[in-house]
Amino acid sequence: MARSARTARSALAAGVAVGALALGACAPITTQMGYAPSDGTRVDFEDMQVRGLNLLVIATEEGGDGNLLGALANNSDEDVEFTLTASGATPVTVPVPAEETVYLGTDGEETLLGPVDTIPGGTLEATLEVAGQSETFYLPVFDGTLPEYADYLP
């Protein structure tokens, strides 16, 4: 009787292991999903040929100008124009050549967004449009409290 109980437990353990492997095989591979690895927001479009990367705003106060940081990537074979419209702010339009990435707010070249309609630490509802597509997202607003952003204040 002890042998049949051991056999039953072994069979149950093998069944559980096979079930766990089967469920694991059905799970999505999360390391292949797009994500924003930093403080900004990633904006993916349906065709994945164009996207916004690590988009955020650095501002000193609500109602003032903000420096838009991040990147706009165009992996298509045609030039495109991105337009970012944030709540209360004047739209910003950025041309991006085919197969290139344009970095915003870096190398001493500010991309100003203003007026910023929220306090630093808040978020702005924004829309990124390109090639007839648009995506709505939340754009985080930071100030110079973190040393890595102090040099980017407008």
N, C-alpha and C positions, 0 to 999 in steps of 0.2 A: 504494500500500500504506500510506503514511503517513496518507492521508485516512481509510481504513477503520479504522485503529487509533485515530485521534482520535475518530471517530464512536462506536466501541465504548466508549472511555473516557467520553465524554459521556453515552452511554446508561446506563452503569454508575453514574456519579455521579448522574444523574437518578433511577435506581432506588433508590439508597441514600437519597437525600433524601426520596423518596416513602415509603419504608419507615420512616424515622425519624419523619416526620410522622404516619404511621398509628399507630406505637407510642405516640407522645406523646399522641395523641387518646384512646387506651385507658387511659392512666395516670390515677389519681385526682387530683383537684384538692386538694392537701394544705392550701391556705389555707382551705378550707371545712370542714376537720375540726376537731373540738373538741380543745383542748390546754390545758395549764396553763402560762401564760406567766410564772409566777413560781416561788417555792420550794415552794409547796404542791401538793396533788394535786387533780385534777378528777375528779369521780365523775358519770358520765353514766348515766342509766337508759334502758331500752329505748324508752320513748315520747318521751323528750327534753322532756317538759313540766316535769319536776323534775330538779334536779341540785345537786351540791355543787361549790363553786368555791374553789380555792386553799386547801384545808383543811390546816392544820398546827398543831402544838402548840409553845408556848414554855414551857420548864421549866428550873429551876435545877439539878435533880438527879434521878436515878432514884429512884422511890419517893415523890416529892413530888407536889404538884398541878401541873398544867399549864394554861396559858391557851389555849383552843381559838380559833384565828383562822380567818377565811375567810368564806364566804357560803353561804347555802342559798336557792336560787331556785325559785319556784313559778310557772310560766307557765300553769298550768291555771286553770279557772274555779271550782275548789273549794278550800277551806282544807285544808291537810294538816299532818301532824305528822312531822317527821324524828326518828329515833332513831339516834344514833351510839354504837356499842359498840366500844371499843378493848380490846386484850389487857390483862387485869388491872385495867381501870378500871371504875368505876361508869358505866353508860350515861347519856348526856345526851340529853334530849328537847327539841326546839325546835318550837313551832308556827309555821307560815308561812302567812299569809293568801293567798287567791287573787290571782294576778297581782302578787305582791310578792317582794322579796328581803330576807332578814334577814341583817345583817352581824354576825358573831360576834367578841366580844372587843375591840370598838372603842368609841369614845366613852365611855371610862371604865367600861364595863360588861363585866366579865369573864364568860366562859363557862368555868367550871372543869371540867377533866377530871382525875380522879385515882383512885387513884395512877397515875402514869406508870410503866409497866413496862419502861422502857429508858433508857439514858443519852442526854443531848442529843447529837445527831449520828447517832442511830439512827433506826429506824422502828418503828412499832407496827402490827401487823396489825389492821385495823378493818373494821367492817361498817356501812354506812349503809342504813337501812331507811325506806321511805316508801310509803304507799298499797299495801301488800301486795307490794312489790318490795324486793329487797335486793341490794347490791353489796359485795363484799369488795375492799379496797384496802390500800395501805400509807400510813400517816400519818407524815410526817416530824416529828422532834422537834428543835427548835433551842433554844439558850440565848441569853443576852444578849451574846454575843461580837460579833455584828454590830450596829452602832449602831441600825439600823432596827428591831430587835427588843427592845432594852434596855428601852424603856418599857412593854413588854407582859409582862414577867416577873410571875408571880403574887406 
